């Protein structure tokens, strides 16, 4: 039944919402009457006439304030504000009409009617939203967000509206936030991470501390290193500010985060003087640092780049990668892979002489 309702066109869903509000408003008035005037059947015709005039006015206010354009799954403060404004206006108009129709001493009826209408129209929408969100979260991957600041809150909101991740708990270093809830999500401490992972069945940790220093990020990563689940981070603050990336575009942890210090940009003048048009050799060319050096070096177009590496597999990988890059970028760089150990001084000297290595 629910699946069928969700597949209905928007126009049909809006009609259902209008019919539901009519039912809620009528039921609220009847319930309010019997709660406040159980033995008094006077003025029933006048009350019916007044409500008959008030009902379309209330629905018109709901429509003008955009209540029927709101998607229940993403309903927020604006929609609830529309319900509140519509109900208050309805109660005010009802009170005016009671005065015109000489219906006296019905203040308690109007008050109870307004409360019941607010609970039924607004409260049931919230319940429907909660039910749909929980239903949608059933197939999502459960994640822990490290950082309950503004970035963490924005990330949680984005993930709630997405289809892949379900944020179930925050962790933050701020002790004043511990044992509180943000966006309905509990906040814990770093010391509780292991127990939180087990108790909430968490399969991924998302770092939401884009403004933290490299040193602080390294400390956090060191603390999370032993955990048996992957750790990813949101883009840096500069990427978020200039709009080049969204907050929910998750990334694997970068090498500079592991270094624990801010990266230093190369000096172009120095690089050009020592690399452009020169014969350059990189020892340990297949390792993590050596391979990154090679990727950077070919952008300055050396005459020849000698890859010196003791691992045949690592040497093959970096040679293939660089050859592909050179073709893609249409660079005039000669790649020479040499397998050997830097402990063999004679081999190093022979290679440097053979290729006239300058850097």
Beta strands, then each sheet from edge to edge (+ up, - down):
strand 1: 141-146
strand 2: 165-171
strand 3: 181-182
strand 4: 185-188
strand 5: 204-207
strand 6: 230-233
strand 7: 251-252
strand 8: 279-283
strand 9: 304-309
strand 10: 334-339
sheet 1: 3+ 4- 2- 1- 5- 6- 7+
sheet 2: 8+ 9+ 10+
end
